[in-house]
Amino acid sequence: METPKQKLEEAWTREAGRVSRRVNLGWWIEALTAPLVVVGLSGACALLFVRRESPDTPAWQLSLGIAIALFALSGIAWMIARRRFEKPDSSMVRIEAAMHLRNALSAARAGVSPWPNMPAKVDAGLTWNWQRVVIPPAVAVLFLLAGLFIPVSALPGDDSSGTQEPDAWKQVEADLERLGEDEMIDETYLEEMKKKLEELRSKEEEEWFSHSSLEATDSLKKQHQSELQRFERDLNQADKALGNLQKNAGGMPQERKDQLMNQFDQALQGLQNGGLKPNPGLLNQLKELDPNNLGQLNPEQMQQLRENLQKAGQACKDCQGGGQGNDWMDELLDGQGNGQGEGEGESEGEGDGPGGKGGVNRGPGHAPGVLGKQGDLLNGGDLEALEAKDLSKSLPGDLLQLQDGEHDVDKAATGVQSGGRVETTGAGGDRVWKESLDPEEQKALKKFFE
């Protein structure tokens, strides 16, 4: 059982230890304050640099780096500050001095006198300077948070996907995806084009924009565009021929009918032999179709066939930017439009386009404004010279000033000149040049104006 003497000794020892820890914490904070602000500022700069150079770095890795840096800094500050650390015996002396105990604690610890009674509050004479304790760490934390959360743009051209591939590859790939959406195109062409694109991509990224690679890309793009134009033209030609044959199956002259059937056969041959083909189902329907018996077909089946042709043609047109292509030329050649042909012979065909009646002896039948409605003429106004305010930036050939002037004509009569040649004033045109030029000069001038 502890005696009152032992309890007093333990109580004063605990108080001395508490004061000692408080003093040591103050020395550690003192050693940490200035380096913490410096590390916070430099750490913020480092975070911004890392986020700019490597934008895909996870936030937890950045936070872990901050924690490691702060832990290392705290350890270094502790090692520096421990040289000033205070032991409990020294803290007990500090308490004696602050509370004016006249060395009572030191004497009691040496066993010379009894331990004094514990007061209600032990005062070691220490107070915290909260401004020095709180402000530096708060500033450091703000710096680090700014380095973590301030928006930072990646370096120009810095892309996680590597070097940007040529735009022509993306365009061709987008065209292939568009053509495959409606399932109107044979998959063979799409697979071959994708294979060629993959062959170009399989090269090293440094070679994507080499001379040979760009030539191969340009050739592939031109080939693709040519196939699109040919395929669209054949589809439109087949659709128009079928439409005319179905519409005028009963009353069409045989000559016009043969012409339309020939157009259909040519379009079918192009669709069969080209690199870009319709899907096998649509192509088989066109092969099995007999243009002579269009009137006997189911109208719904015929309409569905034409819609499939138009859908495939629209897909090609979308890949080419939705342009009109050569449709207006095809209409002129096929005799489709709203004009009426006029000629000296009898027109044996029928049509409703600028080509007029599509017979052999038809007239020109060109409708006015074949190329579109003529726009209003624009009046640009009179030409005026711009006044150059700063002549230091003018270029050779720039118009600086316009002014009216008169020729300075010498009206005095001319007499005998050197060399014995007599000059006369002459009359009319003679006065201008005839009598004032040598024979050789007159001859050269006449030859120039002949």
DRENKOLTOR-174725 format. One record per residue (C-alpha): x, y, z. Coordinates in steps of 0.001 Angstrom, whole numbers, padded with zeros to 6 digits, always signed. Layout:
<rs>
XYZ...
</rs>
This chain:
<rs>
+000000+000000+000000+001379+003337-001093+002147+005917+001583+001177+009593+001228+004837+010384+000620+004971+008048-002376+001732+009420-003782+003047+012956-003647+006285+011908-005351+004397+010187-008179+002068+013149-008614+004934+015646-008882+006803+013286-011229+003768+013013-013545+003449+016782-013658+007140+017125-014453+006820+014568-017267+003789+016387-018688+005692+019687-018707+008698+017965-020265+006604+016587-023149+005036+019975-023687+008412+021673-023886+009792+019023-026258+006728+019350-028514+007343+023075-028688+010969+022572-029726+009876+020044-032394+007267+022440-033810+009858+025211-033788+012241+023061-035874+009440+021971-038230+007723+025317-038938+010021+026947-041492+010898+023758-043442+007201+022829-043533+006266+026049-045375+009145+025595-047818+008250+021954-048450+004579+022875-048866+005388+025454-051549+007876+023252-053383+005525+020269-053046+002700+022242-054654+004965+023094-057595+006005+019443-057856+002365+018305-057840+001420+020756-060578+004390+019596-062657+003516+015917-062235-000147+016516-063076+000879+018442-066176+003448+015934-067401+001520+012832-066376-002201+013679-066173-003183+010020-065702-001420+009697-062333-004030+008570-059749-004836+010962-056898-004033+008336-054270-000461+008107-055532-000055+011869-055264-001510+011829-051741+000793+008972-050749+003772+010964-052007+002707+013950-049905+002330+011763-046803+005778+010222-047279+007370+013661-047747+005700+015025-044582+006681+011967-042558+010297+012286-043672+010321+016006-042867+008843+015351-039405+011529+012790-038673+014311+015145-039715+012834+017957-037576+012576+015578-034601+016238+014611-034981+017247+018272-035078+015031+019342-032143+015929+016480-029779+019207+018184-028943+017112+020751-027059+014706+018327-025437+014088+018723-021708+014119+015863-019200+011599+015562-016346+014215+016630-013753+014777+019893-015599+011010+020352-015930+010675+019940-012166+013183+022743-011673+011150+024848-014121+008038+024234-011988+009919+025287-008833+011011+028531-010435+007586+029362-011857+005696+028557-008624+008360+030015-006235+008725+026771-004260+012316+027635-003123+013865+024366-004328+011336+022308-002355+010918+019776-005166+014659+019342-005734+015240+018874-001981+012387+016376-001732+013717+014445-004735+017125+014304-003012+015443+013054+000201+016386+016093+002232+012849+017376+002843+009331+015984+002402+007349+016492-000812+005104+019548-000718+001394+019156-001088-000068+019248-004605-001676+022578-005451-004956+022777-007369-003097+023837-010509+000554+023314-011426+001965+026264-013336+005231+025776-015237+005207+029294-016721+004584+028070-020295+002006+029404-022802+001473+028531-026448+001982+031131-029184-000879+029891-031320-000055+032081-034298+003360+030466-034681+001892+027030-034056-001123+027130-036403-000338+029511-039268+002735+027803-040837+001160+024312-041002-002076+025812-042324-000180+027644-045072+001679+024467-046003-001576+022492-046179-003157+025153-048419-000166+024985-050751-000430+021213-051027-004199+021288-051575-003698+023864-054320-001170+021585-055985-003683+018723-055848-006855+020458-057000-005934+023487-059142-006976+022654-062753-003943+021968-064932-003958+021446-068693-001851+018695-070181+001055+019521-072443+000077+020411-076062+000070+017288-078139+000367+015104-075046-002107+012288-075589-002294+008986-073799-003194+007301-077086+000172+008256-078595+000703+009826-082001-002456+010996-083746-003110+008884-086803-003788+010492-090213-007289+011924-090632-007749+009945-093854-007738+006705-091851-010478+007992-089576-012527+009141-092562-012276+005801-094363-013052+003934-091148-016112+006108-090529-017283+005432-094106-016942+001676-093569-018986+001870-090364-021678+003883-092144-021824+001396-095029-022157-001523-092613-025028-000011-090620-027818-000763-093130-026367-004170-094103-026864-003329-097782-023175-003766-098647-021229-006970-099173-019034-007645-096134-016107-008713-098319-015266-005151-099358-015600-003848-095804-013289-006555-094442-010689-005954-097149-010619-002200-096502-010366-002722-092738-007501-005148-093313-005635-002558-095396-006169+000057-092685-004811-002320-090058-001742-002936-092207-001069+000793-092266-001630+001057-088514+000638-001901-087794+003702+000128-088773+005669+002105-086226+004030+005374-085199+007079+007277-086443+006399+005926-089961+002704+006870-090116+003513+010218-091714+006428+009058-093820+006373+009627-097566+005592+006004-098429+002869+005727-095781+001168+008944-096921+001280+007753-100536-000322+004452-099550-002958+006323-097523-003747+008665-100406-004017+005750-102828-006331+003861-100473-008530+006925-099993-008772+007597-103736-009611+003948-104386-012332+004057-101759-013830+007295-103101-013774+005917-106644-015610+002773-105543-018207+004846-103697-018877+007034-106746-019073+004066-109114-021317+002094-106771-023679+005033-106239-023818+005708-109991-024653+002077-110798-027308+001930-108086-028968+005128-109307-028845+003958-112904-030408+000599-112038-033104+002246-109891-034041+004776-112575-034139+002153-115298-036390-000071-113212-038624+002851-112350-039073+003877-115986-039658+000296-117133-042240-000297-114417-043996+003008-114987-044275+002690-118765-044314-001068-119147-047435-001073-121315-047119+001878-123680-043365+002308-124140-041860+001993-127620-039585-000985-128068-036594+001193-128913-036864+003143-125656-037500-000073-123756-034359-001647-125193-032393+001433-124213-033588+001217-120597-032919-002516-120452-029418-001898-121752-028886+000693-119009-030080-001769-116396-027769-004488-117721-024801-002134-117655-025574-001094-114081-025972-004742-113061-022612-005627-114621-020983-002763-112722-022523-003909-109447-021337-007476-110040-017780-006715-111144-016921-003761-108877-015022-004015-105635-017914-002491-103693-020974-004700-104194-024470-005006-102737-025112-007752-100242-025640-011208-101807-029399-011115-101227-029922-007815-103050-027537-008802-105829-029356-012102-106400-032679-010283-106621-031263-008028-109321-029799-010991-111231-033068-012929-111176-035074-009875-112201-036419-009977-115776-036955-006418-117042-039383-007719-119702-041815-008939-117052-041778-006041-114617-045495-005515-115056-046159-009021-113741-044203-008550-110493-045757-007848-107130-045764-004034-106681-044769-004407-103021-041738-006533-103911-040718-004090-106611-041089-001166-104234-039016-002957-101594-036291-003686-104142-036124-000050-105201-036061+001105-101569-033085-001182-100913-031289+000268-103926-032014+003794-102750-030929+002995-099202-027585+001651-100393-027147+004686-102657-027952+007049-099778-025306+005369-097626-022727+006048-100346-023927+009625-100689-023600+010159-096922-020035+008899-097052-019279+011466-099767-020711+014351-097758-024260+014252-099077-023341+015888-102372-025498+015729-105472-022815+014004-107483-023621+013638-111170-027380+013050-110774-028272+016044-112942-026049+014714-115735-027627+011257-115465-031065+012847-115702-030070+014688-118855-028720+011509-120445-031641+009362-119298-034298+011829-120471-035651+012493-116957-036777+015904-115808-039412+018524-116292-038507+019974-119713-039957+019137-123102-037634+018421-126020-038098+020180-129294-036689+018900-132569-037377+018512-136222-037992+014774-136142-040665+012767-134398-039975+012022-130772-040715+008387-130046-039854+008207-126343-041429+009596-123257-039916+011447-120364-040546+014228-117954-037114+015794-117524-034867+018383-119169-034023+015820-121829-037531+016044-123224-038964+013032-125034-036257+010440-125161-036462+009368-128784-033666+008944-131286-034672+012058-133195-035520+014170-130173-034517+017786-129998-032056+019248-127502-034779+019785-124885-032481+021588-122434-034441+023360-119744-033276+026830-118796-031117+026906-115716-029879+023320-115846-027139+024148-113399-029549+025771-110961-031285+029080-110470-029154+032003-111472-028446+034292-108565-028799+038049-108586-025826+039968-109842-023981+041768-107126-022916+045355-107617-019545+045707-106013-019537+049513-106353-016721+051723-107513-013150+050775-106846-011453+053087-104395-007912+053230-103165-007320+052718-099463-005405+055426-097685-002328+054016-095998-001876+055694-092637+001411+054001-091761+003723+054088-094794+006335+052058-092948+004153+048949-093453+003420+049550-097155+004644+047028-099720+006087+047564-103214+003224+048066-105624+000753+049468-103087-001283+052442-104311-000410+055400-102139-002095+058370-103881-004126+059372-106925-003965+062874-108417-004750+064649-111675-001887+066141-113694-001142+067767-117053+001589+067114-119543+004264+069780-119825+004379+070396-123607+007127+072480-125147+005330+074623-127789+008421+076429-129054+009315+075959-132735+012307+073767-133443+014947+074907-135896+018096+073340-137221+019448+070639-134921+022923+069242-134580+024032+066990-137408+022491+069175-140105+018999+067672-139760+016140+070120-140106+013211+069677-137744+009846+071139-138698+006746+071494-136595+004648+069605-139124+000903+069300-138968-001590+066795-137625-000091+063380-137066+003210+064473-138625+003819+066712-135647+003513+063809-133241+006181+061458-134524+006672+061439-138318+009039+064341-138677+010662+063936-135233+012020+060388-135694+014892+058961-137663+013992+056760-140653+015050+053662-138773+012951+054649-135771+009956+055345-137987+010349+051983-139660+010528+050147-136333+007506+052002-134955+005402+051293-138071+006340+047622-137912+005314+047487-134251+001816+048897-134937+001118+046867-138056
</rs>
